[in-house]
Amino acid sequence: MPLDIKQNEPLSKHATFAIGGLAKYFAAVRTKEEVLEAIDFAEKKKLPFFLLGGGSNVLFNDNGYDGLIIKIQIGGVKIDEDRMTAGAGVLLSQLVNESANKGLSGLEWAAGIPGTIGGAVNGNAGAYGRSVSESADEIIVLVEEGGEWKEKKYSNKDCCFEYRKSKFKHLANREIILEASLKLRKSDTEKVRGEIRNTILQRKGKIPAQPSAGCVFKNIKKDGQLVAAVGKLVEECGLKGVKSGGAEIPNLHGNYIVNTGGAKAEDVVRLINLCKQKIKEKFNLELEEEIIVM
């Protein structure tokens, strides 16, 4: 059956921000073969393509995307001893649950984080001083070599992980994550579940309920050590509660921007720029986005 490629698909439906114009073309792919079919479609039409996971770390443009959005929904989870292998489209929440059921430790920090494992590897997602790069062992990707698309196996080192970053995290990326293998630690099921509950309790009351893309900016680090938490800097600049159109910096967390209803991407960008400007003026610190701004 040929791949279903939609036209003029609202991107607001595919991002946790609930913001974004229309994608000229949109395809949800569930296998490597469908990925290749989508790429072939884009190349024949001479269109750019953008790889989308769970849409939890991206701000789409109000004008949409004049190309093909390829939403990776490759599923499947395999567990062998202390190794968990998952298709790039598998939700982090599923992996957290399955690791707990098997008494495997290493993903407790990810409890409550939306998005897919492919997206998590792409952005080296993390929380509470932990990150997916600690567990990522082997990553299967599609790469273009000599005009052909080939499957390749990357080691942890090959992914060039940094704080909230990997070699895949840039707008021109054409290396497509298909599958991730994670090396976890054998533990006790109840102990892992207890750690998961603790993580969820830590998050409770700190995460705004309105649509958002999580933390907007990377915390400021030097030599791997935290220098400044952006939420605190935003608070000290008196920016909590500031609005632009339907977007707001919530009182609950200074490193979030939420969609209070009908927000446009330009509203969010205005608040991003305001935070950058005020923090530069007050602290002489440069902020860098954690989210991808299209």
Secondary structure, DSSP 8 states (H G I E B T S, - for coil): ----EEEEEEGGGGSTT----EEEEEEEE-SHHHHHHHHHHHHHTT--EEEESSSSSEE--TT-EEEEEEEE----EEEETTEEEEETTSBHHHHHHHHHHTTEES-GGGTT--SBHHHHHHHT-EETTEEGGGTEEEEEEEEEETTEEEEEEEETGGGT-BTTB-TT-STT---EEEEEEEE-EE--HHHHHHHHHHHHHHHTTTS-SS---S-SB--EEETTEEEE-HHHHHHHTT-TT-EETTEE--SS-TT--EE-SS--HHHHHHHHHHHHHHHHHHH-----BSSEE-
